[in-house]
């Protein structure tokens, strides 16, 4: 959602004038989501979709809310809609790839991951999704490399350290595994 908000305001500054209702709903949805008020955030997201069904951000938000509600199939559908509307939405792509991989759909995850412009493959959300996919494929060394790149950029630190601990365990690196577990706890 952060990327969507940034892009939305950049478009606004470039001469567009977002509707006051849309801007208000977007702010409210973001606040509700961060406060754990899922139903209120969902109401805002659905209204945003009514106002601008062509915008990928509200669909991505709705997908994230479905994940919080433990409804992964619906989340996948909404992430796919967000990507159909904005194929360069690397955040939605990364989340969809991670979700597909977590649900054992590794081939679908790989196709989705690599169906993006080459210049996006250095983005933290792409690196994280790639590391996650590699972890599912038990390619621990390459997964570790991707998660370390994420950590070096300050991206999803707790999860990256947790996944780094798993990669270290897979590589038989007990000392590193303990160190990564310890580092993950620093971000609780």
N, C-alpha and C positions, 0 to 999 in steps of 0.2 A: 504494500500500500504506500510506503514511503516514496517509492519511485513514481507511482501514479500521482501523488500529491505534488511532488517536485515538478513533474512534467506539466501537470495541470496549471500550476502557477506560472511556469515559464511561458506556456501558451497564452495565459492571461496577460502577462507583462508584454508580450509581443503584439498586443493590440486587441486580443480577444477580450470580451467582457463576460465572464461566467455569470450565470444567473445567481442572484443572491440566495435563492432557495437551495440550489445545488451546492454552493459553497458552504452554507449553513449545515446542510445534511451531511456533507462529507466530514466536516469538523466534528459534528455530533457522533457520527458512526465511528470515527477513529477514537474519540474519547470513550464511548461506550465499550468498544472492543477492548481497549487497554484497561478499563475498569472491570472487565469480566461480565458486563451486562449484555449478554449475547442476544437476548430477544429484542432489546431496544436497538442494538447495532443492526440486527437483521431487518427490522422494520425500516431503518434508515437506508440500508443497502437496497432493499426492494424498491423504495421510493426513488432512489438514485437511478436505478435501472429503468424505472418508468420515465424519468426525466431525460435520460440519455442512454438508451439501450445499446448504442454503438460504442460506448466507452468501456474499456476493459477493466478499469479499476474497481468499479462496483461489483463486477462479476468475480474478480479475484478476492475481494473482501467477503463476498457471500461464500465462496469456496473455503476460505480460511475459517469462517464461522461454522461451516458444516464439519470441518475437521474437529473443531472444539466441541461440537455436538456428537462426535464419534460417528459421523455419517460419511465415510470415505468415498463411496460410490457417487454420491451427489457432489462431493467436493471435486472429484475428478471431472465430472461433467461441467462444472462451473469454471474450473481452471482451463479446460479445453475451449470453452466459450470465450474466455478472456484472451486466449492465444489466437483463436480464429479472428477476433476483432482487432487484435494488435500482436501480430506474429513476433515483433521485436521485444515484447514484454518478457525480459529475461527473468524477472522475479517470479512471475506466474509459471514460466517454463521450468525453472528450478524446483519450485514447489510441486509441480505436477510430476516431474521426473522422480523426485524423492518419494512421493506418494505411490507412484506406479511400482517403483523398486521395492518399497515396503510391503506391497501387496503381491509380490512375486512375479510381477509382469516386467521382467528384466529386458526382454527384447523391445517391448513397447517403450520402456523408459529410455533405452539407448537410442531408438529412432527419434523420439521426441527431443532428447538432449542434443543430438547432433544436427537437428533440423533448425539451425539458427545461423546467423551470419558469423563468419570466422572471428570478427572483431569482438564478439560477445563472449568468446571462450576464455577470456581473461577476467571476466567479471566474478566477484566473490560468490554470487548465487549460483553461477554455472560451475565454478570450481567445487563448491560444496556438493551440488547435485552429482557431479562427476565422481567425487570421492565417495559419496554414498552408494552410487551404482557399483563402483569398483569394490567397495567393502562387501556388498552383496555377492559379488563375483569372486570373493576371497582373494583379490589381487591386493594384498595388504601393503606392499611396498609402494605401488602407485597411489593407492588410496591415502596412505600416510603423506605422500608428497603433496597431494591436493589439499588435505586438511591443514597441513603446515602453511601453505600459501594463504589459506583463509585466516588462520591465527595471526600471521604476520600482517594482515590487513585489518585485524580487529573484528572479524566477522563471526558472529554466532559462537562466541568463545567457549561457552560451557559445552555445547553440543560437539564442537570440534575437538575439544580436549577429551570428551567421553569417547568419541570415535577414534581419536588417536590412541587412547588406551586399548581399545579393541584391536587396532592395527598392530600395536606393539605386542600384544598377547599373541596374535596370529603369527607374528614374526619371531616369537620366542624371546622377546626383549623385556624380561620381567622388571628390571630397574626402571626402564622408560615407562612401562605400563603403570607402575606405582606413581611415578612422577606426574604422568598425565592425569591419573585419577585425582591426585592431590590438587593439581592445577584446576581441574573441572570444579572442584568444591569451592574454589575461590570465587566463582561466578554464580553461586547459589543466591 
